[in-house]
Amino acid sequence: MAEPSTPPSQNHPVGNFVQPVIPSGPPPPLSLADTRLKTLRLLLEGYSSLSVPTLLQPLSPQFTHEVLPQSLGMPVRGKEDFAHHAAMVFSAFKSFEMKPTELWEDPDKGEVIL
């Protein structure tokens, strides 16, 4: 997963010392892509927690979960059905870690696919 870039150093030399520039005010808002990546990281941490409330916390009310390929016949689940499914799955594990091998983002649809 790509990490958001950090701004260039904002230190300014003053005599023999380097005086850091400390920005004031709130941090700049995250871009939509950064927000999606942050939400994705929280979702993956939620899976590892084996806690349904932790898993659901970053999800919007319009969240849907779809297992691909569709030929598996798994239903598309809304947030509530996904919570019930996650509780059943979590009960089978003592620990769990999801490591995505690929990530696709469709900014036009506002979707991220792992």
C-alpha positions in Angstrom: 0.0 0.0 0.0 1.4 3.4 -0.9 2.1 5.7 2.0 1.1 9.3 1.7 4.0 11.6 0.8 5.4 13.9 3.4 6.0 17.6 2.8 9.6 18.7 2.2 11.5 19.9 5.2 10.4 23.3 6.4 13.5 24.1 8.5 15.2 27.4 7.9 18.8 28.2 8.9 19.2 31.0 11.5 22.9 31.7 12.1 24.5 28.4 13.1 21.2 26.9 14.1 18.3 25.4 12.1 15.0 27.0 13.1 12.0 24.6 12.4 8.9 26.2 11.0 5.9 24.9 13.0 2.7 25.3 11.1 -0.2 26.7 13.0 -3.9 25.9 12.7 -5.5 22.7 11.8 -3.8 20.2 9.5 -4.8 20.4 5.8 -7.7 18.1 4.9 -6.9 14.7 3.6 -7.5 14.2 -0.1 -10.2 11.7 -1.1 -7.6 9.2 -2.0 -5.8 9.6 1.3 -9.2 9.3 3.1 -9.8 6.0 1.2 -6.4 4.6 2.2 -6.9 5.6 5.8 -10.3 3.9 5.8 -8.8 0.8 4.2 -6.1 0.6 6.9 -8.7 0.9 9.6 -10.7 -1.8 8.0 -7.7 -4.1 7.8 -7.0 -3.4 11.5 -10.6 -4.2 12.2 -10.3 -7.6 10.6 -7.2 -8.3 12.7 -9.0 -7.2 15.9 -11.6 -9.9 15.5 -14.0 -7.3 17.0 -17.1 -6.5 14.9 -17.6 -3.0 16.4 -13.9 -2.2 15.5 -14.4 -3.6 12.0 -17.5 -1.6 11.4 -16.3 1.7 12.9 -14.8 3.3 9.7 -17.6 2.1 7.4 -20.2 4.4 6.0 -23.9 3.5 6.3 -23.9 2.8 2.5 -21.0 0.3 2.8 -21.4 -2.9 0.8 -19.3 -6.1 0.9 -19.0 -8.3 -2.2 -16.9 -11.4 -2.6 -15.3 -11.9 -6.0 -15.5 -13.7 -8.3 -19.3 -13.5 -8.4 -19.4 -17.1 -9.6 -18.9 -18.1 -6.0 -22.5 -17.1 -5.4 -21.8 -15.1 -2.2 -24.4 -12.4 -1.6 -23.6 -8.7 -1.6 -24.0 -7.6 2.0 -24.9 -4.2 3.4 -23.4 -3.1 6.7 -25.8 -4.9 9.0 -25.7 -8.2 7.1 -21.9 -7.8 6.9 -21.8 -7.4 10.7 -23.7 -10.7 11.3 -21.4 -12.5 8.8 -18.3 -11.1 10.4 -19.4 -12.2 13.8 -19.8 -15.8 12.5 -16.5 -15.7 10.8 -14.7 -14.1 13.7 -16.0 -16.8 16.1 -14.0 -19.4 14.1 -10.6 -17.7 14.7 -8.2 -17.0 17.6 -6.2 -14.6 15.4 -6.6 -13.2 11.9 -4.6 -11.1 9.6 -5.6 -9.9 6.1 -2.7 -9.1 3.8 -4.0 -7.8 0.5 -1.9 -8.7 -2.5 -3.5 -6.2 -4.9 -5.6 -3.0 -4.5 -7.8 -1.3 -7.1 -9.4 2.0 -6.6 -12.2 3.4 -8.7 -12.4 7.1 -7.8 -15.4 7.6 -10.1 -17.4 5.0 -8.2 -15.8 5.7 -4.8 -14.8 2.0 -4.5 -11.8 0.2 -3.3 -11.3 -3.4 -4.2 -8.9 -5.7 -2.5 
